[in-house]
Amino acid sequence: MKVAVYNLEGKKIKDIDLAGSVFSVPKNDALLHQVYVAQYANRRQVLAHSKDRAERAGSGKKPWRQKGTGRARVGSVRSPIWRKGGVIFGPTKNRNFKKDISKKMNQKALAVALSGKLADKEIVIVDSLKTKELKTKVMSKALEVLKIKGSVLVGFSKDEKEMKRASRNIPKADNIDAENLNVFDILNHKYLILSEEGIRAVEGKYKRL
């Protein structure tokens, strides 16, 4: 399948062939959803943590003797029913939200996501992402002439990594290494920009699906 290649001035330069095994895969929403949820869960950070009675500050001494005082028996000031005591059944940092996805499923889902983006004309291929000046305004101007409106993910090849700095401060724009493309980031952005070199890097990694 042939796709147009543009330069950063918005002009069409040529057409290139893309691997059908990566960019022309049938739709599979169930697989996309499963992999997306797993990648989302694997990025989740466990922040909420409540202290149980073992973690609370306080003396280990028994407040008063067991019998004969007329008061309820108690063994510690860190008891959960006491003020400043431990928390019962609260959220802890030991929670694990990780989900396992096989390598084959992950690769297949990525091909489905890329194929869907290409079918919706939301993948823009440029000849190169390298520019003479390493400035944000240059990259911002390129997005403008390429008529990209909305969130965009820019995939850089190994030789284009320095250009990441030029796209970091652009609103609604994120960057990623082309070899590290994943379902979560692709689906969270409307457009995907790849250079011809980045396309070949993706094909070289996933062409053997």
N, C-alpha and C positions, 0 to 999 in steps of 0.2 A: 504494500500500500504506500502511496506517495503523499507526502505532506510538504507544505511550503515552508521555506526557511527565510527569515527576515534578518535584516541588520538592525542595529540599535537606533537607526534613523527611521525605522518603520517601512523600509522599502523591501519588496520581495526580491530575493537574490536567485533562488533556485528551488528545486524540489528534491527531496531525498526519500529513499525507501526505508520503511520501518518494519521491524520484525513482527509478523502477525502473531507469533506465540506470546508476545509481550503487550502489543498494542491493539490486538484484535481478538480479544477473548470474550466469550458470551457472558451476559449479565448473570450475576449470582449474588443477590441481595442478602441471602441468609449467611453466606460465607463472609461477606463484607461486615455485616453486623457483628458476627462472632469475633472476628479478628479486631475490629474497632474497639469493642467493649473490653477485650483482653488487654490491648495496648493502653487503653485509658486507665484500666485498673492497675497495670504495672507501673504507671507513672504517678499513681496516687501516693502522697506522703502522709504518714501517720503523725498527726500533730497533737490531737487531743489526748491528754493523759491525766487521769485522776489518781491521787495517792491512796493506797489502801492503808490499813492500820499498821502495817510493817514499815511504811515509808513516812508516816507522820512523825513530827517531833513531839517529844514528851517522855516523861519518866516511865521506867518499867516497873516502878514500885506499885504495889497494890494500894489504892487510895485509902481504904479502911479495912478492918478485919472482916472476915466472912460473916460471922454471926454476932448477934447480941446488940447491934446498933439500932435496929428498927428500920434501917434503910435497905434498899435493894442491894443484893450482892453485885459486886463489880470487880473486875480483875485488872483493868487498865484505864488510864485517862485517854488512851487512843481508841477506845471503843467506838464503833460507828454510830452508836446512839447518843454519844456525847458531843457537845460543841467542840469543834476543832479536832474531831476524831476522823478516822479513816472513812473512805467512801465505799459503799457496797455496790457491786455490779456496775461501776463506772467505766468509761472508755479508757483503754490502756494503750501504751505504745507497742505492746506485743501483738497487736492485731496484724494479720497478713491478708492483703487483698490481691496477691499475685495470682495470675491465671496462666496456665500453660497452653501454648499454641504450637503445634508442630511446625517445623521449618517448611514443609511442603505446603501446608495450609497458608502460611504467611506469604510465601512466594506467589501462590495462586491468587490470593486476595489482592496483592499488590498489582498483579497483571490485570485483574478485573477492574481495579480502581483507575489504573492508567488508561485502559481501554474505554471506560466510561467517560473520563475526562476528554479523551480525544474525540469520541463520538459527539460530545456536547460542544466541541470546538472551544474547549477551555484550556488546552495546552498550546503554548506559544513557543516555537522553536526559533532560536536566533543562531547566527553563524558563530558568534563568540560573545562571551560576557566580559571580555577584557576591554578596558577603555584606557585612553591615554592619561586621563586624570583620575586619580582615586578619590573622587568627591561624590557626596550624596546627591548634589544637584544634577550631576551627569546621569546617574541611575534613575533619578526621579523624572528627568526629561525623557529618558528612554521608555519608561512605563507609560508616560503621557502619549508619546507618538505611536506606541504600540496599541493604544486605545484600551488599556487595561483599567477597569474601574471596579473597585471592590478589593477584597483580600487577595493577596497573591503570595505564592511560595516560590522562591527562586532557588533552583538547584545548581550548585557550582561544581565543576569538575576539579580534579586535583590541581591543575595548572591555573585555575581561576579563583583559588581560595582567598587571595588577597582582596578580591573585590567584595568580599562579605562585608567589610567595613563600610563600603559605600551604600549598602542597602539596609544597614541596621537601624537607622533613624527615620526611615520612611514609614509613615503611618500605614497600618494594615498590610505591611510587607514583612515577611520572615524569610530567612535563608536556611539552607541545609546543604550538606554534601550530596551530590547526585547519587553516590553509592549507598547513602543511608536513607533513601526515600522510604517512607512507610505509609501505611493506610491511614493512620490517625492524622498525620499532618496533611496529607493530600486531601482528605475529605473535609478538613477544617478550613480549607481555603478554596475560594472560587476558581482561581486561575493557578496554573503551574507553568513556570518558565524554565526551559532547559536550553543549553547550547547544544550545538551539534556534537561536540565532544562529550557533553553530559549524557546525551541520548545513547551514544555508543557505549559509554560506561554502564548504563542501566541495561542495555541489551546484552553486553558481555557477561553481566552477572546473572541475568534471569532468562536468557534465551533458551536454556536447556530445560525448561519446565516440562 
